[in-house]
Amino acid sequence: MTIRFDDKVAIVTGAGGGIGKQHALELAKRGAKVVVNDLGGSVDGSGTSDAAEEVVELIKADGGEAISNGASVTD
């Protein structure tokens, strides 16, 4: 039995790479609309949100719904 997330929104922090990216992709495969949150390329958040945009494009290419967000969740 696969757990589904249809009609749910998932906000995944650090989703531009690593385990966050994998969580975002899996949640989307299971029907969730995903907010791909990632500050940028480095630990301090400097850089661009290109990684988050790439994950969004992967999700959309697989038929899912996603948007990117580059805001800090600590504020």
OpenMM code with the backbone's topology and positions (N, CA, C; nanometers):
from openmm import Vec3, app, unit

residues = "MET THR ILE ARG PHE ASP ASP LYS VAL ALA ILE VAL THR GLY ALA GLY GLY GLY ILE GLY LYS GLN HIS ALA LEU GLU LEU ALA LYS ARG GLY ALA LYS VAL VAL VAL ASN ASP LEU GLY GLY SER VAL ASP GLY SER GLY THR SER ASP ALA ALA GLU GLU VAL VAL GLU LEU ILE LYS ALA ASP GLY GLY GLU ALA ILE SER ASN GLY ALA SER VAL THR ASP".split()
positions = [
    Vec3(0.0846, -0.1182, 0.0000),
    Vec3(0.0000, 0.0000, 0.0000),
    Vec3(0.0886, 0.1239, 0.0000),
    Vec3(0.0616, 0.2155, -0.0917),
    Vec3(0.1370, 0.3390, -0.1009),
    Vec3(0.0578, 0.4522, -0.0379),
    Vec3(0.1215, 0.5285, 0.0472),
    Vec3(0.0569, 0.6449, 0.1074),
    Vec3(0.0489, 0.7547, 0.0025),
    Vec3(-0.0692, 0.8128, -0.0149),
    Vec3(-0.0919, 0.9184, -0.1133),
    Vec3(-0.1062, 1.0533, -0.0432),
    Vec3(-0.0742, 1.1597, -0.1153),
    Vec3(-0.0839, 1.2952, -0.0631),
    Vec3(-0.1651, 1.3846, -0.1562),
    Vec3(-0.2617, 1.3260, -0.2260),
    Vec3(-0.3478, 1.4029, -0.3155),
    Vec3(-0.4192, 1.5121, -0.2358),
    Vec3(-0.4358, 1.6290, -0.2984),
    Vec3(-0.5036, 1.7438, -0.2367),
    Vec3(-0.4311, 1.7971, -0.1139),
    Vec3(-0.3029, 1.7683, -0.1013),
    Vec3(-0.2205, 1.8192, 0.0087),
    Vec3(-0.1094, 1.9059, -0.0490),
    Vec3(-0.0610, 2.0001, 0.0319),
    Vec3(0.0534, 2.0829, -0.0056),
    Vec3(0.1670, 2.0493, 0.0887),
    Vec3(0.2828, 2.0208, 0.0325),
    Vec3(0.4019, 1.9906, 0.1122),
    Vec3(0.5035, 2.1019, 0.0917),
    Vec3(0.5548, 2.1556, 0.2016),
    Vec3(0.6627, 2.2540, 0.1965),
    Vec3(0.7885, 2.1812, 0.2388),
    Vec3(0.8850, 2.1722, 0.1478),
    Vec3(1.0079, 2.0985, 0.1757),
    Vec3(1.1236, 2.1975, 0.1785),
    Vec3(1.1856, 2.2121, 0.2962),
    Vec3(1.2999, 2.3022, 0.3088),
    Vec3(1.4269, 2.2289, 0.2679),
    Vec3(1.5214, 2.3052, 0.2140),
    Vec3(1.6458, 2.2438, 0.1678),
    Vec3(1.6238, 2.1509, 0.0508),
    Vec3(1.5220, 2.1798, -0.0282),
    Vec3(1.4807, 2.0881, -0.1344),
    Vec3(1.5577, 2.1057, -0.2645),
    Vec3(1.6579, 2.1922, -0.2651),
    Vec3(1.7373, 2.2103, -0.3855),
    Vec3(1.8362, 2.0984, -0.4103),
    Vec3(1.8587, 2.0155, -0.3103),
    Vec3(1.9538, 1.9061, -0.3261),
    Vec3(1.9441, 1.8072, -0.2119),
    Vec3(2.0181, 1.7001, -0.2234),
    Vec3(2.0274, 1.6005, -0.1168),
    Vec3(1.8952, 1.5376, -0.0801),
    Vec3(1.8799, 1.5121, 0.0500),
    Vec3(1.7599, 1.4432, 0.0976),
    Vec3(1.6344, 1.5277, 0.0801),
    Vec3(1.6487, 1.6609, 0.0891),
    Vec3(1.5336, 1.7478, 0.0665),
    Vec3(1.4793, 1.7338, -0.0746),
    Vec3(1.5693, 1.7271, -0.1710),
    Vec3(1.5291, 1.7086, -0.3107),
    Vec3(1.4556, 1.5765, -0.3267),
    Vec3(1.5096, 1.4705, -0.2679),
    Vec3(1.4470, 1.3389, -0.2799),
    Vec3(1.3092, 1.3367, -0.2158),
    Vec3(1.2950, 1.4049, -0.1022),
    Vec3(1.1631, 1.4129, -0.0379),
    Vec3(1.0647, 1.4870, -0.1276),
    Vec3(1.1079, 1.5994, -0.1850),
    Vec3(1.0203, 1.6775, -0.2728),
    Vec3(0.9743, 1.5948, -0.3923),
    Vec3(1.0671, 1.5241, -0.4546),
    Vec3(1.0326, 1.4418, -0.5705),
    Vec3(0.9357, 1.3300, -0.5333),
    Vec3(0.9597, 1.2651, -0.4209),
    Vec3(0.8732, 1.1538, -0.3793),
    Vec3(0.7338, 1.2025, -0.3406),
    Vec3(0.7272, 1.3143, -0.2681),
    Vec3(0.5964, 1.3689, -0.2312),
    Vec3(0.5156, 1.4051, -0.3554),
    Vec3(0.5823, 1.4628, -0.4541),
    Vec3(0.5140, 1.4976, -0.5790),
    Vec3(0.4644, 1.3725, -0.6507),
    Vec3(0.5460, 1.2676, -0.6535),
    Vec3(0.5042, 1.1421, -0.7171),
    Vec3(0.3809, 1.0838, -0.6501),
    Vec3(0.3662, 1.1144, -0.5219),
    Vec3(0.2525, 1.0617, -0.4461),
    Vec3(0.1347, 1.1588, -0.4429),
    Vec3(0.1401, 1.2628, -0.5273),
    Vec3(0.0241, 1.3491, -0.5462),
    Vec3(0.0258, 1.4837, -0.4777),
    Vec3(0.1250, 1.5122, -0.3959),
    Vec3(0.1302, 1.6411, -0.3263),
    Vec3(0.1690, 1.7531, -0.4213),
    Vec3(0.1159, 1.8714, -0.3949),
    Vec3(0.1644, 1.9933, -0.4576),
    Vec3(0.2812, 2.0375, -0.3701),
    Vec3(0.3962, 2.0667, -0.4300),
    Vec3(0.5177, 2.0867, -0.3515),
    Vec3(0.5703, 2.2295, -0.3634),
    Vec3(0.6018, 2.2881, -0.2478),
    Vec3(0.6759, 2.4133, -0.2417),
    Vec3(0.8212, 2.3740, -0.2188),
    Vec3(0.9045, 2.3986, -0.3179),
    Vec3(1.0463, 2.3626, -0.3127),
    Vec3(1.1217, 2.4821, -0.2560),
    Vec3(1.1576, 2.4751, -0.1280),
    Vec3(1.2253, 2.5856, -0.0608),
    Vec3(1.3740, 2.5579, -0.0515),
    Vec3(1.4537, 2.6546, -0.0970),
    Vec3(1.5988, 2.6442, -0.0841),
    Vec3(1.6569, 2.7847, -0.0905),
    Vec3(1.7440, 2.8167, 0.0053),
    Vec3(1.8013, 2.9514, 0.0137),
    Vec3(1.8974, 2.9838, -0.0982),
    Vec3(1.9753, 2.8897, -0.1371),
    Vec3(2.0768, 2.9174, -0.2377),
    Vec3(2.1854, 2.8133, -0.2337),
    Vec3(2.2974, 2.8460, -0.2947),
    Vec3(2.4034, 2.7488, -0.3123),
    Vec3(2.4920, 2.7219, -0.1936),
    Vec3(2.4978, 2.8110, -0.0953),
    Vec3(2.5899, 2.7890, 0.0155),
    Vec3(2.5167, 2.7871, 0.1489),
    Vec3(2.5893, 2.7517, 0.2533),
    Vec3(2.5301, 2.7371, 0.3862),
    Vec3(2.4657, 2.8666, 0.4343),
    Vec3(2.5256, 2.9810, 0.4012),
    Vec3(2.4706, 3.1085, 0.4476),
    Vec3(2.3566, 3.1596, 0.3598),
    Vec3(2.3211, 3.0840, 0.2582),
    Vec3(2.2089, 3.1215, 0.1739),
    Vec3(2.2445, 3.2103, 0.0570),
    Vec3(2.3712, 3.2456, 0.0451),
    Vec3(2.4092, 3.3278, -0.0691),
    Vec3(2.4086, 3.2423, -0.1948),
    Vec3(2.3907, 3.3063, -0.3040),
    Vec3(2.3836, 3.2333, -0.4299),
    Vec3(2.2479, 3.2506, -0.4931),
    Vec3(2.2134, 3.1599, -0.5796),
    Vec3(2.0862, 3.1697, -0.6510),
    Vec3(1.9963, 3.0522, -0.6148),
    Vec3(1.8726, 3.0642, -0.6539),
    Vec3(1.7767, 2.9562, -0.6275),
    Vec3(1.7643, 2.8630, -0.7475),
    Vec3(1.8695, 2.8557, -0.8287),
    Vec3(1.8662, 2.7693, -0.9471),
    Vec3(1.8375, 2.6236, -0.9120),
    Vec3(1.8928, 2.5759, -0.8015),
    Vec3(1.8718, 2.4359, -0.7627),
    Vec3(1.7239, 2.4089, -0.7366),
    Vec3(1.6571, 2.5012, -0.6682),
    Vec3(1.5141, 2.4851, -0.6408),
    Vec3(1.4344, 2.4855, -0.7708),
    Vec3(1.4706, 2.5742, -0.8616),
    Vec3(1.4015, 2.5808, -0.9910),
    Vec3(1.4181, 2.4509, -1.0694),
    Vec3(1.5369, 2.3919, -1.0612),
    Vec3(1.5612, 2.2656, -1.1315),
    Vec3(1.4729, 2.1537, -1.0768),
    Vec3(1.4554, 2.1505, -0.9447),
    Vec3(1.3692, 2.0487, -0.8836),
    Vec3(1.2246, 2.0706, -0.9268),
    Vec3(1.1813, 2.1965, -0.9302),
    Vec3(1.0459, 2.2273, -0.9769),
    Vec3(1.0263, 2.1759, -1.1191),
    Vec3(1.1237, 2.1989, -1.2045),
    Vec3(1.1127, 2.1531, -1.3433),
    Vec3(1.1067, 2.0008, -1.3522),
    Vec3(1.1818, 1.9311, -1.2669),
    Vec3(1.1756, 1.7845, -1.2642),
    Vec3(1.0359, 1.7366, -1.2249),
    Vec3(0.9798, 1.8010, -1.1241),
    Vec3(0.8460, 1.7633, -1.0772),
    Vec3(0.7426, 1.7884, -1.1863),
    Vec3(0.7501, 1.9047, -1.2487),
    Vec3(0.6541, 1.9378, -1.3549),
    Vec3(0.6683, 1.8442, -1.4742),
    Vec3(0.7916, 1.8084, -1.5087),
    Vec3(0.8150, 1.7177, -1.6214),
    Vec3(0.7546, 1.5803, -1.5962),
    Vec3(0.7408, 1.5447, -1.4675),
    Vec3(0.6825, 1.4161, -1.4304),
    Vec3(0.5311, 1.4270, -1.4086),
    Vec3(0.4738, 1.5449, -1.4396),
    Vec3(0.3295, 1.5626, -1.4286),
    Vec3(0.2816, 1.6200, -1.2976),
    Vec3(0.3735, 1.6578, -1.2086),
    Vec3(0.3351, 1.7121, -1.0794),
    Vec3(0.3223, 1.8630, -1.0797),
    Vec3(0.2838, 1.9160, -0.9635),
    Vec3(0.2706, 2.0600, -0.9453),
    Vec3(0.3702, 2.1051, -0.8401),
    Vec3(0.4429, 2.2144, -0.8705),
    Vec3(0.5417, 2.2652, -0.7759),
    Vec3(0.5743, 2.4102, -0.8060),
    Vec3(0.6176, 2.4803, -0.7016),
    Vec3(0.6712, 2.6152, -0.7147),
    Vec3(0.7983, 2.6216, -0.6318),
    Vec3(0.8853, 2.7170, -0.6653),
    Vec3(1.0070, 2.7337, -0.5861),
    Vec3(0.9913, 2.8526, -0.4924),
    Vec3(1.0689, 2.8504, -0.3844),
    Vec3(1.0682, 2.9574, -0.2861),
    Vec3(1.2084, 2.9692, -0.2298),
    Vec3(1.2610, 3.0912, -0.2270),
    Vec3(1.3963, 3.1121, -0.1778),
    Vec3(1.4032, 3.1826, -0.0446),
    Vec3(1.2923, 3.1909, 0.0272),
    Vec3(1.2892, 3.2619, 0.1548),
    Vec3(1.3480, 3.1771, 0.2674),
    Vec3(1.3975, 3.2464, 0.3690),
    Vec3(1.4469, 3.1781, 0.4880),
    Vec3(1.3292, 3.1380, 0.5761),
    Vec3(1.3298, 3.0169, 0.6253),
    Vec3(1.2236, 2.9723, 0.7152),
    Vec3(1.2559, 3.0052, 0.8607),
    Vec3(1.3706, 3.0680, 0.8843),
    Vec3(1.4078, 3.1045, 1.0210),
    Vec3(1.3563, 3.2418, 1.0600),
    Vec3(1.3067, 3.3182, 0.9629),
    Vec3(1.2558, 3.4534, 0.9923),
    Vec3(1.1104, 3.4489, 1.0317),
] * unit.nanometer
topology = app.Topology()
chain = topology.addChain("A")
for resn in residues:
    res = topology.addResidue(resn, chain)
    for name in ("N", "CA", "C"):
        topology.addAtom(name, app.Element.getBySymbol(name[0]), res)
